[in-house]
Amino acid sequence: MANPTLEMVHGLLYGKGIRIGKPSGTARIIAAMTGDHADVVPFMGPQSHDHCMTVAKVPARRYYWDAELLVDVHIAVQRWYGFDSYTIIPDAYNFEVEALGAEMIYSDNAMPTVDVSDPLIKTPADLDRIGPLDPTKGRIAMAVESARLTIKRAPSPLAAGFFCSPWSLLCQAMGYPKAVRALKRDRGYAQALFDWAENQAIWPFLQAYAKAGIKSCTGPDAWACFPNLTPELVVEWVLPSVRRLAERAKKELGLTANGGAAACDYCEEDPAKFDKAVLFKCLDSAPKIAGMNMATTAMGRTQDLDMRWLREYAVSRGKGGHKIPIMASLNGRFIRDSAPAEIAAKVREWIDILGRDGRLIMFIGNIPADAPSVNVHTAVHATHTLGRYPIAADLASVRVDPPAFQPFDEWLKGQPEEDTILRARTSR
């Protein structure tokens, strides 16, 4: 098993120009985040829970309740794709509301989903009625065990537990329209909502993580993307909330709680409305997760975005002649719906614009369940082919052959996760 501390040190040294040996995937990412570059542009493991489940052909009604199965499936499928890191994220937005009693929709082939027709919070009085989260309810214990197994089986600086960030939790509990109306029209109610989310819903979950020895947790916050929330609303409501939670978790639990992940992500859907000034404002207002100043695109319509804007931002916010690191995400729908040649062409374009001077990490925002595996393999293969340092002067001359890979079931034979996956296929 890899030693994450040694990988971090190797990445730090490699990024500073001490290029000894071949970096691991983790070392590649550390080199891109903290120095200049590694041997190739790294392709970070993306959020992919439904997709991994689909590739492995295991039933959702077991996968989302069985921590060992969920972790093993993620590790196997992401290793098959050749990502430079494991990103093991369950359905991180649903644990708290489910345990608090929200009506849920369960499926044989998809993650549990909140039933928006019957929200958990309908009136302010519901905040007192619901009471604090009981960590023995729902799938809280499964989430904690998933984090423990991830840290044990796929150790890296990126391994962590997951919770739902306060704003996105409120959207899950009461629906986005009522939640955003409270922010804009009823400040007292909005403050009570954030207090409930932080202290009654999320805090007991963080306590459960800490009791299990988990030292770091990430709070996704996709509902806080732009244009769901403006940068002004993120600064006014989201940032203070995640800071309060982080400070309390560090002080009382010794736990790092990075909330607000994906807040202010630029997700404008109409390319005619793309605006560089608004993009820059979003990037400036986004939480600095783990204290890192980065230029990140995650869930948005990035295939149509002018990546020269992202480069300009990264250069303008850099110091000492270095741009800040860029995390450039290929849109999940683009990966699902495009031909492999289109994906390779987009990777070529981005590396040409963003990657020549290093500090670039590629990934996919969230792989849809039904994305063709050849398309995912193509994204990784094209990045590792075109992103070799030093980057070719004429990337158009670099040939990207179709990726060679075994079908997953053939590749799985003899892998450590084979028995867990095959047993799950036969048990419903």
N, C-alpha and C positions, 0 to 999 in steps of 0.2 A: 504494500500500500504506500502511496506517495506521502511524503512528509510535507505538509503545507507550509511549515516555517521555512524549510530549505528551499521550497519552490518560490516562496516570496523573496527570499534573499537572492536567489538566482535571477529572478525577474528584475529586482531592483538594480543589481549589478549590470545585467545585460542592457537594461534601458539606459544606464549611464555610460555605456560604451565598453564595459569589460565583458567581452563576448566569448565566454568559455563554454564549450559543450552545447548541446542542443536543448533549447528551452522546452519545458512541458507546456501544456495548454495554459495552466494557471500562471506560469512564469511569463508566457507571452502577454497575457492580459495585464499583469502587474507592470511589465516593461512599458506597455502602451499607456498605462494610467499614470505612471510616475516618472518615466524617462522619455526616451525618444521612440524606440521601436525594438521589436525582437527580430526573429528571422523572417516571419511572415505576419501579415495582418491577421490578428486572431478573430475567430468566429465564436462568440460567446453562446453558450447554451441558452435557448429561448424558453419562455413560458410555453408549455406544450402538453398540459395534463390530458385534455380530451384527445389530442392527436396521439400521444404515446399509448393511451388506452386502446385507441382504434388500431394502431399498427400492431400492438401485441394481441389484439382480439380477446381481451378479457372483459367480463361483464361489469358494467358501471355499478351495479348494486353490490358488488363485492369490492371493486377497486377503490371506491370512495369511502369505504368503511374499514379497509384493511391496510394499515400503515406499511407493513412489510411488502405487500403486493404493490402498493403505489410507488414506494421508493425503488423497489427492484425493477419495475417496469420503466420508470424514468431513467434509471441508470443504464439498463440494457438498450433501450431505444436511442438514447442520446449518445451512447458509446458507438452504436451502429452507424449513426450519422457522422461521427467524427468531430463533434463540437469540441472546442477547446476548454470548456468547463461544463460541469453539470449544473443545471438550474432546476431544482426539484420543488415545484410550487403546486400545492393542491388547489382546491377551489377556495382560495383564501378569503373571498368576500362573504362566505356563507356561514362560517362556523359560529360566530357570536349570535347572529339573529336566529339561527336554527335552535341553538341551545336556550335562547330566551323565549322560545315558543312560537316563532313565526310560522305561518303556514308555508309549506314547501311543496315543490313539484319534483317527484322522483321519476327517473327514467331508466330503461334498460341500457341506453347507449349514450347518455350524456350526464354531466355533473348535476348535482342537486341545485335547484333554482328557486328563489323566493317567489311565492305566489303574489304578484303585485295587486291582484284583485282584492286581497284581504290583508292589508298592511298591519304590521305589529303595532305601530303607533298611529292612532287615528285622531286623538285629541291630546292636549297637554296633560290631562289627568292620567293618561296611560303611563306616563313616566314613573309615577308612584305605584301604579298597579303592577307593572312588570317586575320591579325590584331588581336587585343585582344578579349578575350572571352566576349560575352554579356550574363550576368547571367539571362536575360529574355528569352533566346533561349533554345530550346531543353527541357530537363528534369531537368535542374539545380534547378528550384524552387521545383520540386518534391523531389529531393535529400535533399534539405535543410529542407523541411517539414518532410521528413522521419526521419531526425535526431532530429528535435524538438519533434516529437511524440514519438520517442524511449526514449528520456530523460524523457518525461512526463509519459509514460505508463510502461516503464521498467527501472526505474532509478537504476543506479549502477555505480561504478567507471569505468566500461567497456563501458558504453553508450557513443557514439560519432558520429560525422559526418564522412563521408568517401570521399576521393578524390583519384585520380590516381596519384601515385608518379611519379616524372619527367621521370625517365628512362622508366618505363612501358608506360607512356603516349607517349613517342617518338616511342616506338615499335608499339603502336596502330595507331599512325599518319602516319608512313612511312614504317612500316614493320621491323621486327627484323634484317634481313640480311643487309639492308641499314643502320640501326641505328648502329649496331655493327661495320660495315665497317668504319663509320665515326669516332668511338672511336679509332680504330686501325690505320687509314690511313690519317685522315684529322682533326687534332686537332682544327684548327680554326673553321671549320664547326661544330664540336662537341660542342665546347663552345657556338657557336651561338644557337645551338639546345637547349642546357640546359637553356640558358638565355630565350629563347622563352617559353619553357615549364614552367619554374618557374614563370616568370613575366607576360607573355601574356595569358597563358592558365589557370594556376592553381591559380594565385594570385586573379583574380576577383572572382573566386569560393570561396576562403577563405574569401574574403570580404563579400560575400553574407551570408556565415555562421555566421560571426561575427555580421553582421547587424541583424540577426535573434536571437542573444543571445546565439549561440552555442559557448562553451568555449574550446572544445577539438575535434580534427579531426585526423583520422588515414589515412595514404596513403599506401595502398597495393602496392607491387612491385614484383609480381611474375616473371616478365620477368628478374629480376635481380638475379634469383636463379642460383646455380651451376648445370650444366656446361654452362648455357647460358652466364654467366659472370664468370670469374675467381675471386678469392678473391682480386687479385691485381687490377683488373679493378673496382671492387666495391669500394675499398679503394680510388682509384684515381678519380673516377667520381661520384659514387652514394652517398657516404658519404658526400663529400663537398656540393653536391647539396641539399641534404635533410637538412643539417645543415644550409645552407644559408636561405632556406625557413623557417625553424623553428625559426631561430633568428629574421628574419624580421616579421614573424607572431606574435611572442611574443612581439616584440618592438612596432609594429605599430597597432596591432589589439587586443593585450591581449589574443591571441588565442594560444593554444598548438597544434602544427601541427607535428605529429609523422609520418614522411615519411619513406620510405625504408622498410616497413613491408614485411617480407619474402625474403629480399635481402640476398644472400649467403645461402639460404636454400639448404641443400645437397640433390640434386635430380638426382644423377647418376642412370641411369636406368639399367645398366648392373652389376649384383652382382659380376661378375668376376673382375670388375674394382673398387670395393669398396676399399677405402684407408683411414685408420684411420688418418694418418697425414693430408690428405686433408680435411677430416671432421673437425678436430680440427682447421685447418686454416680458414675454412668457419665459424665456430662458433665464432672464435676470431674476424673475419672481419665483422660479421653481425652488423647492427646498434643496439644500446642499446635503444630499444623502451621504452619510458617513463622513461628512466634512469635506467632500470632494466637489470642486468647482469644475463642472463638465458641461459640454454642449451636447444635449441628448435629444434625439427624436425617438419616439417609441411606437405609439399606436396610430399615428396620423397617416394621411395620404402621402406618404413620403416619396412614392414613385413619381409624383408630379411636382414635388417641391424642388426649387432651384438650390442645389446643394452648395452653390457658391455662396449663398447667404449663410449657411451653417459654418462654412470655412471662415468667412469674413468675421462672424461673431467670435469663433474660437480664437482667431488671431488677435482681434481687438481686445479680448479679455485676458490674453496671455501676458507673461512676464519674461524678461530676460531673453527675448528673441524666440520664445517657444509659445506655440498656441496651447490653449487648454485642451485636454483630451476630448475627443469626439466619439460618442456612441451613436452610430447610425443604424437605424432599424429598417429593414425591408418590411413593408406592410404585409400583414398576414393574408389579406385577400389577394394582393398582387402575387404572392407566392403560390396561392391556391389556383388562381385563374390564368396565370401566364404560361407561355411555352418555355421550356428550358433555355432556349436561345435568348429569349427576352430577359430572363433572369440573369444570365451571364453578361448580357450587354449592360444591364443596370449596374451590376457589380463593377464592370470595367469602368463605367462612367464615374461611379462614386470614388473608386480607388484613385483614378486619375485626378479628381478634384480634391479629395480629402486626405489621401494617404501618402502622398509622396514624401512628406517630411515627418512621417510617423504619427504617433498619438491618435490612432484610429482603431476602434473596435467595431466589428460588424455583428449584427444579430438579426433575429426576426421578432417582431413585436409579440406575436402570439400565434403559433401555428394552428390553423383551423383543423378540426378533426379530420376533414375529408381532403386535406391538401395532398396531392400526389407525392409520394416519397421521392420520386426522381427529381422533383422540383427542389425539395429540401437538400438532397444530396448535391444538386447542381449549385445551389447558393454557397454551400461550404466549399465544394471543389473549386469553383470559380474564384472565391476569395483567396484560398490557399495557393492557387496557380498564379493569379494576377497580382497578388499582394506580396510576392517575394521581394525582400529588400536586397540591394537597392531596386526600386521600382523601375521597370523597363522604360526607357525614354519614349518609345512608341508602343503603348499598350495594345494598339490595334494589331500589331504584328505578333502578339503573344496568343498562341492557339489554346483554346479551352476545349478539350475533347469531352465527349459525354462521360459522366462519372461512371466508374466501374464499381458495382456493388452486388453482393449476394442478396436475394430476397431475404427478408427478415427471418422467416422460419428456418431457412437453411443456415443462416449465420448463427442463429440462436443455439444450434446443437453444440453441446459441450460448454456453453457459457455458464457462469456461476448462477445466473438467474433463471436458467431453463426450467428447473423443476417447479419453482414458485409460479411461473407463468403458465406452464402446462396444467398444473393442478387447478389453477383458477379458471381455466377454460372449461373444465368439466364440472365445476361446482357452481351452482346458481343459488 
